[in-house]
Amino acid sequence: MDATQRKLVALAREGDMQLRSAAILVLAELGCDEPAAIEAVAAALESGNAVLQEFGLAYAEKVRDDALLPAIVPFVAAPQSPARERAERILADAGATAVAAAAALLPKLERRKRGPVAAWMAQQQGKRSRDALVRLLGSSDGEAVREAAQALVAASAQADDSWRIAVAGRLAARLGDEALRADEPTCLALLDLAATLARPELRKALLELARASSGRVRSTAVRALGAAVHQVKPSAAEQRFVAGLLEDADLATLERGTFPIAERLRRVRILGPEELFYVAFNLAEQPGTRGAAAELLRQIVKQSPRTKMGKAARNKLALLERGGGLAAAAP
């Protein structure tokens, strides 16, 4: 670095706003990429002064140096503006290096910036961005965990099975964390992620959480469990749990968990016709749950009309409709 450049760097560091701006502009035109110049431009980018930031971004567009990326990443958390658009273009050109910079910076960011940066990272497909968000998912800060879960939900749309499996492994451990279970918003965010991933690796954690919880957490856990078992044979424990919900007439949990009784059997296959008929028979014995029993029986008839179980369901349904004051099913 010659004497002129040293003087320009000194002005870029210590002058007033106009001198700093002018010095950064000249350093950019000279293509000066000395560490001292990079440090001075990074300070301008982090200054919060819109004018200095504009000149700093102009420098970064001409002098591409990875050391500037940590000062540029926070711009994605700013309101939509030309400065943010310029920063996003610089980061896009930097590719994986920008993702690495964001990954290192993410846990250190203040809360108002962390969420938008996590959302930006979710748009960058790849192992590095996934791993950074998974690490944030392991944070002791409930808000950080929610932000990571929301970002991973967005990222999962274009993710492959290996990506989903890696995230599910960490998520299963988090679902078992007692502190997070007590934080309902965070717990719900984790369950939304579980429902989105729909991975069988989550079944055990989801079943335990559904058993131990109540209200919205329980119904959301039921929804996630339904997604997790959709492509596999349900275990005896899962069958008993859902049968218990039906036997206890806990239909609100099933419905809030997007388990409409008539569709749940077809889509999730947790109960077979025999188990479902047994549950329907028990529900039919209670005046307050005969409507739910009739719905279940109609589902059996629809699915297995010519089987022994289908005929038994049809007969039981006819008895309910004649003697229980139920409206007959539409033909």
Secondary structure as a PSIPRED ss2 file (coil, helix, strand):
# PSIPRED VFORMAT (PSIPRED V4.0)

   1 M C   1.000  0.000  0.000
   2 D C   1.000  0.000  0.000
   3 A H   0.000  1.000  0.000
   4 T H   0.000  1.000  0.000
   5 Q H   0.000  1.000  0.000
   6 R H   0.000  1.000  0.000
   7 K H   0.000  1.000  0.000
   8 L H   0.000  1.000  0.000
   9 V H   0.000  1.000  0.000
  10 A H   0.000  1.000  0.000
  11 L H   0.000  1.000  0.000
  12 A H   0.000  1.000  0.000
  13 R H   0.000  1.000  0.000
  14 E H   0.000  1.000  0.000
  15 G C   1.000  0.000  0.000
  16 D C   1.000  0.000  0.000
  17 M H   0.000  1.000  0.000
  18 Q H   0.000  1.000  0.000
  19 L H   0.000  1.000  0.000
  20 R H   0.000  1.000  0.000
  21 S H   0.000  1.000  0.000
  22 A H   0.000  1.000  0.000
  23 A H   0.000  1.000  0.000
  24 I H   0.000  1.000  0.000
  25 L H   0.000  1.000  0.000
  26 V H   0.000  1.000  0.000
  27 L H   0.000  1.000  0.000
  28 A H   0.000  1.000  0.000
  29 E H   0.000  1.000  0.000
  30 L H   0.000  1.000  0.000
  31 G C   1.000  0.000  0.000
  32 C C   1.000  0.000  0.000
  33 D C   1.000  0.000  0.000
  34 E C   1.000  0.000  0.000
  35 P H   0.000  1.000  0.000
  36 A H   0.000  1.000  0.000
  37 A H   0.000  1.000  0.000
  38 I H   0.000  1.000  0.000
  39 E H   0.000  1.000  0.000
  40 A H   0.000  1.000  0.000
  41 V H   0.000  1.000  0.000
  42 A H   0.000  1.000  0.000
  43 A H   0.000  1.000  0.000
  44 A H   0.000  1.000  0.000
  45 L H   0.000  1.000  0.000
  46 E C   1.000  0.000  0.000
  47 S C   1.000  0.000  0.000
  48 G C   1.000  0.000  0.000
  49 N C   1.000  0.000  0.000
  50 A H   0.000  1.000  0.000
  51 V H   0.000  1.000  0.000
  52 L H   0.000  1.000  0.000
  53 Q H   0.000  1.000  0.000
  54 E H   0.000  1.000  0.000
  55 F H   0.000  1.000  0.000
  56 G H   0.000  1.000  0.000
  57 L H   0.000  1.000  0.000
  58 A H   0.000  1.000  0.000
  59 Y H   0.000  1.000  0.000
  60 A H   0.000  1.000  0.000
  61 E H   0.000  1.000  0.000
  62 K H   0.000  1.000  0.000
  63 V C   1.000  0.000  0.000
  64 R C   1.000  0.000  0.000
  65 D C   1.000  0.000  0.000
  66 D H   0.000  1.000  0.000
  67 A H   0.000  1.000  0.000
  68 L H   0.000  1.000  0.000
  69 L H   0.000  1.000  0.000
  70 P H   0.000  1.000  0.000
  71 A H   0.000  1.000  0.000
  72 I H   0.000  1.000  0.000
  73 V H   0.000  1.000  0.000
  74 P H   0.000  1.000  0.000
  75 F H   0.000  1.000  0.000
  76 V H   0.000  1.000  0.000
  77 A H   0.000  1.000  0.000
  78 A C   1.000  0.000  0.000
  79 P C   1.000  0.000  0.000
  80 Q C   1.000  0.000  0.000
  81 S C   1.000  0.000  0.000
  82 P H   0.000  1.000  0.000
  83 A H   0.000  1.000  0.000
  84 R H   0.000  1.000  0.000
  85 E H   0.000  1.000  0.000
  86 R H   0.000  1.000  0.000
  87 A H   0.000  1.000  0.000
  88 E H   0.000  1.000  0.000
  89 R H   0.000  1.000  0.000
  90 I H   0.000  1.000  0.000
  91 L H   0.000  1.000  0.000
  92 A H   0.000  1.000  0.000
  93 D H   0.000  1.000  0.000
  94 A H   0.000  1.000  0.000
  95 G C   1.000  0.000  0.000
  96 A H   0.000  1.000  0.000
  97 T H   0.000  1.000  0.000
  98 A H   0.000  1.000  0.000
  99 V H   0.000  1.000  0.000
 100 A H   0.000  1.000  0.000
 101 A H   0.000  1.000  0.000
 102 A H   0.000  1.000  0.000
 103 A H   0.000  1.000  0.000
 104 A H   0.000  1.000  0.000
 105 L H   0.000  1.000  0.000
 106 L H   0.000  1.000  0.000
 107 P H   0.000  1.000  0.000
 108 K H   0.000  1.000  0.000
 109 L C   1.000  0.000  0.000
 110 E C   1.000  0.000  0.000
 111 R H   0.000  1.000  0.000
 112 R H   0.000  1.000  0.000
 113 K H   0.000  1.000  0.000
 114 R H   0.000  1.000  0.000
 115 G H   0.000  1.000  0.000
 116 P H   0.000  1.000  0.000
 117 V H   0.000  1.000  0.000
 118 A H   0.000  1.000  0.000
 119 A H   0.000  1.000  0.000
 120 W H   0.000  1.000  0.000
 121 M H   0.000  1.000  0.000
 122 A H   0.000  1.000  0.000
 123 Q C   1.000  0.000  0.000
 124 Q C   1.000  0.000  0.000
 125 Q C   1.000  0.000  0.000
 126 G C   1.000  0.000  0.000
 127 K H   0.000  1.000  0.000
 128 R H   0.000  1.000  0.000
 129 S H   0.000  1.000  0.000
 130 R H   0.000  1.000  0.000
 131 D H   0.000  1.000  0.000
 132 A H   0.000  1.000  0.000
 133 L H   0.000  1.000  0.000
 134 V H   0.000  1.000  0.000
 135 R H   0.000  1.000  0.000
 136 L H   0.000  1.000  0.000
 137 L H   0.000  1.000  0.000
 138 G C   1.000  0.000  0.000
 139 S C   1.000  0.000  0.000
 140 S C   1.000  0.000  0.000
 141 D C   1.000  0.000  0.000
 142 G H   0.000  1.000  0.000
 143 E H   0.000  1.000  0.000
 144 A H   0.000  1.000  0.000
 145 V H   0.000  1.000  0.000
 146 R H   0.000  1.000  0.000
 147 E H   0.000  1.000  0.000
 148 A H   0.000  1.000  0.000
 149 A H   0.000  1.000  0.000
 150 Q H   0.000  1.000  0.000
 151 A H   0.000  1.000  0.000
 152 L H   0.000  1.000  0.000
 153 V H   0.000  1.000  0.000
 154 A H   0.000  1.000  0.000
 155 A H   0.000  1.000  0.000
 156 S H   0.000  1.000  0.000
 157 A H   0.000  1.000  0.000
 158 Q H   0.000  1.000  0.000
 159 A C   1.000  0.000  0.000
 160 D C   1.000  0.000  0.000
 161 D H   0.000  1.000  0.000
 162 S H   0.000  1.000  0.000
 163 W H   0.000  1.000  0.000
 164 R H   0.000  1.000  0.000
 165 I H   0.000  1.000  0.000
 166 A H   0.000  1.000  0.000
 167 V H   0.000  1.000  0.000
 168 A H   0.000  1.000  0.000
 169 G H   0.000  1.000  0.000
 170 R H   0.000  1.000  0.000
 171 L H   0.000  1.000  0.000
 172 A H   0.000  1.000  0.000
 173 A H   0.000  1.000  0.000
 174 R H   0.000  1.000  0.000
 175 L H   0.000  1.000  0.000
 176 G C   1.000  0.000  0.000
 177 D C   1.000  0.000  0.000
 178 E H   0.000  1.000  0.000
 179 A H   0.000  1.000  0.000
 180 L H   0.000  1.000  0.000
 181 R H   0.000  1.000  0.000
 182 A C   1.000  0.000  0.000
 183 D C   1.000  0.000  0.000
 184 E H   0.000  1.000  0.000
 185 P H   0.000  1.000  0.000
 186 T H   0.000  1.000  0.000
 187 C H   0.000  1.000  0.000
 188 L H   0.000  1.000  0.000
 189 A H   0.000  1.000  0.000
 190 L H   0.000  1.000  0.000
 191 L H   0.000  1.000  0.000
 192 D H   0.000  1.000  0.000
 193 L H   0.000  1.000  0.000
 194 A H   0.000  1.000  0.000
 195 A H   0.000  1.000  0.000
 196 T H   0.000  1.000  0.000
 197 L H   0.000  1.000  0.000
 198 A C   1.000  0.000  0.000
 199 R C   1.000  0.000  0.000
 200 P H   0.000  1.000  0.000
 201 E H   0.000  1.000  0.000
 202 L H   0.000  1.000  0.000
 203 R H   0.000  1.000  0.000
 204 K H   0.000  1.000  0.000
 205 A H   0.000  1.000  0.000
 206 L H   0.000  1.000  0.000
 207 L H   0.000  1.000  0.000
 208 E H   0.000  1.000  0.000
 209 L H   0.000  1.000  0.000
 210 A H   0.000  1.000  0.000
 211 R H   0.000  1.000  0.000
 212 A H   0.000  1.000  0.000
 213 S C   1.000  0.000  0.000
 214 S C   1.000  0.000  0.000
 215 G H   0.000  1.000  0.000
 216 R H   0.000  1.000  0.000
 217 V H   0.000  1.000  0.000
 218 R H   0.000  1.000  0.000
 219 S H   0.000  1.000  0.000
 220 T H   0.000  1.000  0.000
 221 A H   0.000  1.000  0.000
 222 V H   0.000  1.000  0.000
 223 R H   0.000  1.000  0.000
 224 A H   0.000  1.000  0.000
 225 L H   0.000  1.000  0.000
 226 G H   0.000  1.000  0.000
 227 A H   0.000  1.000  0.000
 228 A H   0.000  1.000  0.000
 229 V C   1.000  0.000  0.000
 230 H C   1.000  0.000  0.000
 231 Q C   1.000  0.000  0.000
 232 V C   1.000  0.000  0.000
 233 K C   1.000  0.000  0.000
 234 P C   1.000  0.000  0.000
 235 S C   1.000  0.000  0.000
 236 A H   0.000  1.000  0.000
 237 A H   0.000  1.000  0.000
 238 E H   0.000  1.000  0.000
 239 Q H   0.000  1.000  0.000
 240 R H   0.000  1.000  0.000
 241 F H   0.000  1.000  0.000
 242 V H   0.000  1.000  0.000
 243 A H   0.000  1.000  0.000
 244 G H   0.000  1.000  0.000
 245 L H   0.000  1.000  0.000
 246 L H   0.000  1.000  0.000
 247 E H   0.000  1.000  0.000
 248 D C   1.000  0.000  0.000
 249 A C   1.000  0.000  0.000
 250 D C   1.000  0.000  0.000
 251 L H   0.000  1.000  0.000
 252 A H   0.000  1.000  0.000
 253 T H   0.000  1.000  0.000
 254 L H   0.000  1.000  0.000
 255 E H   0.000  1.000  0.000
 256 R H   0.000  1.000  0.000
 257 G C   1.000  0.000  0.000
 258 T C   1.000  0.000  0.000
 259 F C   1.000  0.000  0.000
 260 P C   1.000  0.000  0.000
 261 I H   0.000  1.000  0.000
 262 A H   0.000  1.000  0.000
 263 E H   0.000  1.000  0.000
 264 R H   0.000  1.000  0.000
 265 L H   0.000  1.000  0.000
 266 R H   0.000  1.000  0.000
 267 R H   0.000  1.000  0.000
 268 V H   0.000  1.000  0.000
 269 R C   1.000  0.000  0.000
 270 I C   1.000  0.000  0.000
 271 L C   1.000  0.000  0.000
 272 G C   1.000  0.000  0.000
 273 P H   0.000  1.000  0.000
 274 E H   0.000  1.000  0.000
 275 E H   0.000  1.000  0.000
 276 L H   0.000  1.000  0.000
 277 F H   0.000  1.000  0.000
 278 Y H   0.000  1.000  0.000
 279 V H   0.000  1.000  0.000
 280 A H   0.000  1.000  0.000
 281 F H   0.000  1.000  0.000
 282 N H   0.000  1.000  0.000
 283 L H   0.000  1.000  0.000
 284 A H   0.000  1.000  0.000
 285 E C   1.000  0.000  0.000
 286 Q C   1.000  0.000  0.000
 287 P H   0.000  1.000  0.000
 288 G H   0.000  1.000  0.000
 289 T H   0.000  1.000  0.000
 290 R H   0.000  1.000  0.000
 291 G H   0.000  1.000  0.000
 292 A H   0.000  1.000  0.000
 293 A H   0.000  1.000  0.000
 294 A H   0.000  1.000  0.000
 295 E H   0.000  1.000  0.000
 296 L H   0.000  1.000  0.000
 297 L H   0.000  1.000  0.000
 298 R H   0.000  1.000  0.000
 299 Q H   0.000  1.000  0.000
 300 I H   0.000  1.000  0.000
 301 V H   0.000  1.000  0.000
 302 K H   0.000  1.000  0.000
 303 Q H   0.000  1.000  0.000
 304 S C   1.000  0.000  0.000
 305 P C   1.000  0.000  0.000
 306 R C   1.000  0.000  0.000
 307 T C   1.000  0.000  0.000
 308 K H   0.000  1.000  0.000
 309 M H   0.000  1.000  0.000
 310 G H   0.000  1.000  0.000
 311 K H   0.000  1.000  0.000
 312 A H   0.000  1.000  0.000
 313 A H   0.000  1.000  0.000
 314 R H   0.000  1.000  0.000
 315 N H   0.000  1.000  0.000
 316 K H   0.000  1.000  0.000
 317 L H   0.000  1.000  0.000
 318 A H   0.000  1.000  0.000
 319 L H   0.000  1.000  0.000
 320 L H   0.000  1.000  0.000
 321 E H   0.000  1.000  0.000
 322 R H   0.000  1.000  0.000
 323 G H   0.000  1.000  0.000
 324 G C   1.000  0.000  0.000
 325 G C   1.000  0.000  0.000
 326 L C   1.000  0.000  0.000
 327 A C   1.000  0.000  0.000
 328 A C   1.000  0.000  0.000
 329 A C   1.000  0.000  0.000
 330 A C   1.000  0.000  0.000
 331 P C   1.000  0.000  0.000
